[in-house]
C-alpha cells in the first residue's frame, strides 16, 4: 500500500513538472490492412493495388491482377525504432513511473499481418470477371506516452475472411467491384490511465479489452480516360467506398471470449479518390505507374485534409520493383523482389500522429515475405 502511494505521489510530481511542456494525443489513422508495397509508394492502393491490397482497398482493381495465384504464405511485419527500445519496459515489471519518464513523447508501434491462405483468379468466366478469396489477420498496437505522462494505448486484433468479385466493361476501360468481409475484432478498452499502469493492469487486449464481430462491404471502380495527351500513357481514375455499413462490429453474434464484454471501436465508413498515369515501357523500365490519392475520408475526424493525401509510384526492372512516395507529407521508399513463387517487399514511410501534417512523424519500417504458386 505504501509503495503504491509513493508511486502515485511520484506520478503527480512528474505531471506537475510536465505542465507547460508540449503534449500530444494519439491521433493516427487506424487501418485494418496496410501493405509493404503501398507503404513504399506513399500509401497508394486505390489506383495501383494488386492481389491482397484490394481486400480492404478498391475491389475493382482485382481485374488488374496479371495472373492467377494461390498464396500459401503472406506475412507482413511492421515496427518503429522506439518500439524496439521501449516496449519491453512498458510490458515488463519494475518501476513503471521511471520508465515512463525515460520514454515520454514517443509512440511505440508494431503490426503483424497475414493474408493466407488466399486464391486470386483473374479473367474468370470469359475473361471479364475476377475473383479473390482470402483469410486475413492483423494485429497492431500503438502505445503513446505523452509528455504530460498520460498513457494512450491502442491495440487491435482483427481476423476473418474476405471475398472480392470484380468485372470489367467497355473494352476493359471500366471496372467495378465489391468485397464482402466478416471480421472478429479484439481491442483495448478506451480510458486506460497512468494509475492503471502503476497498479499493474495489463495493456494486453486479453485482460483489458473489448470484442465485437460483424460483416461489411466495400465497393469501388476504376476508369481509364479515353484521351491520351502523352504517347503510350494511360490516365485512370479510381473511387472506392469502404465499410458501407459503418464498420460497427455488432451485426454478427460471435463472442468466443466469454469474459470480455462487447463494444469495440468501429472502423468508419470511408471514401477514397485517386488518379494515376501508366506507361508500359520507359527507357529500361517496365510497368511504370504513378498516382495521387486522397483516402481515409471519413476516418480522419478533425484532421487536416493533407493527412489524407498520398503520392507515389513504382517501376519494374527485371525482378526488382523500386518504389518511392510521399505519405501524409513524409517521404517513403521501398523495394520489391518478385521471383514469381517468392516475393519480398521492404519499405519505410512516415505516419502522421497528430491532426495536422508536420506535427509529429512516426517513422516506420515494413517487410513482407510471400510464397505463392
C-alpha positions, 0 to 999 in steps of 0.5 A: 500500500505504501509503495503504491502511494509513493508511486502515485505521489511520484506520478503527480510530481512528474505531471506537475513538472510536465505542465507547460511542456508540449503534449500530444494525443494519439491521433493516427489513422487506424487501418485494418490492412496496410501493405509493404508495397503501398507503404513504399509508394506513399500509401497508394492502393486505390489506383495501383493495388494488386492481389491482397491490397484490394481486400480492404482497398478498391475491389475493382482493381482485382481485374488488374491482377496479371495472373492467377495465384494461390498464396500459401504464405503472406506475412507482413511485419511492421515496427518503429525504432522506439518500439524496439527500445521501449516496449519491453519496459512498458510490458515488463515489471519494475518501476513503471513511473521511471520508465515512463519518464525515460520514454515520454513523447514517443509512440511505440508501434508494431503490426503483424499481418497475414493474408493466407491462405488466399486464391486470386483468379483473374479473367474468370468466366470469359475473361471479364470477371475476377475473383479473390478469396482470402483469410486475413489477420492483423494485429497492431498496437500503438502505445503513446506516452505523452509528455504530460505522462498520460498513457494512450494505448491502442491495440487491435486484433482483427481476423476473418475472411474476405471475398472480392468479385470484380468485372470489367466493361467497355473494352476493359476501360471500366471496372467495378467491384465489391468485397464482402468481409466478416471480421472478429475484432479484439481491442483495448478498452478506451480510458486506460490511465497512468494509475492503471499502469502503476497498479499493474493492469495489463495493456494486453487486449486479453485482460483489458479489452473489448470484442465485437464481430460483424460483416461489411462491404466495400465497393469501388471502380476504376476508369481509364480516360479515353484521351491520351495527351502523352504517347503510350500513357494511360490516365485512370481514375479510381473511387472506392467506398469502404465499410458501407455499413459503418464498420460497427462490429455488432451485426454478427453474434460471435463472442468466443471470449466469454469474459470480455464484454462487447463494444469495440471501436468501429472502423468508419465508413470511408471514401477514397479518390485517386488518379494515376498515369501508366506507361508500359515501357520507359527507357529500361523500365517496365510497368511504370505507374504513378498516382495521387490519392486522397483516402481515409475520408471519413476516418480522419475526424478533425484532421487536416485534409493533407493527412489524407493525401498520398503520392507515389509510384513504382517501376519494374526492372527485371525482378526488382520493383523500386518504389518511392512516395510521399505519405501524409507529407513524409517521404517513403521508399521501398523495394520489391523482389518478385521471383514469381513463387517468392516475393519480398517487399521492404519499405519505410514511410512516415505516419502522421500522429497528430491532426495536422501534417508536420506535427509529429512523424512516426517513422516506420519500417515494413517487410513482407515475405510471400510464397505463392504458386 
